[in-house]
Amino acid sequence: MNKLDIFNKAQKKSELPELKTGMKVKVTEKIKDGEKERLQAFAGLIIAIKHGKTLGGAFTVRAVMDGISVEKAYPFNCPSITKVEIVSTSNVRRSKLYFLRGLSKKKSREKIGATA
């Protein structure tokens, strides 16, 4: 085992659950407001997972808030993520759900939620 493998193993987070595309999740992260730190939750649908659970891997969460869609990409090994809760799961046929960007909130629920 070389030095790079040892470093990557030490940096890897293991407390994240097994995430898949189509899951509704609630991601809790630490936000720094001036000198204070607080926890903020972001709930939405995982539309993409890139590069697996490697050090460079990330997952994208999409949510619609007040009629405006918001997407956040979180690295798997981000130190600011404190907790990831799985709210519900859906059976999806694709690994990337980018087609949901063009749909309204109601239409996207019909597409995704019908099989759960």
Residue pairs with C-beta under 8 A, 6 or more apart in sequence:
8 55
11 55
11 77
12 55
12 77
13 76
13 77
13 81
16 53
16 76
16 81
16 84
17 84
17 86
19 25
19 46
19 49
19 59
19 84
19 86
20 46
20 49
20 89
21 46
21 47
21 48
21 49
21 92
21 94
21 95
21 96
21 97
22 45
22 46
22 89
22 90
22 91
22 92
22 97
22 112
23 45
23 46
23 86
23 87
23 88
23 89
23 90
24 43
24 44
24 45
24 46
24 86
24 87
24 88
24 89
24 90
25 43
25 44
25 45
25 46
25 61
25 84
25 85
25 86
25 87
26 41
26 42
26 43
26 84
26 85
26 87
27 41
27 42
27 43
27 61
27 72
27 74
27 81
27 83
27 84
28 39
28 40
28 41
28 81
28 82
28 83
28 84
28 85
29 39
29 40
29 42
29 74
29 78
29 80
29 81
29 82
30 37
30 38
30 39
30 80
30 82
31 37
31 38
31 39
31 40
31 80
39 82
42 61
42 63
42 72
43 63
43 87
44 61
44 62
44 63
44 70
44 72
45 61
45 62
45 63
45 97
45 100
45 108
45 112
46 59
46 60
46 61
46 62
46 97
47 60
47 61
47 62
47 71
47 96
47 97
47 98
47 100
48 59
48 60
48 95
48 96
48 97
48 98
49 57
49 58
49 59
49 60
49 95
50 57
50 58
50 59
50 60
51 57
51 58
53 76
54 76
55 76
55 77
56 75
57 75
57 76
57 77
58 73
58 74
58 75
58 76
59 73
59 74
59 76
60 71
60 72
60 73
60 74
61 71
61 72
61 73
61 74
62 69
62 70
62 71
62 100
62 101
63 69
63 70
63 71
64 70
64 105
69 101
74 81
88 116
89 116
90 112
90 113
90 115
90 116
91 115
91 116
92 112
92 115
97 112
100 108
100 111
100 112
103 111
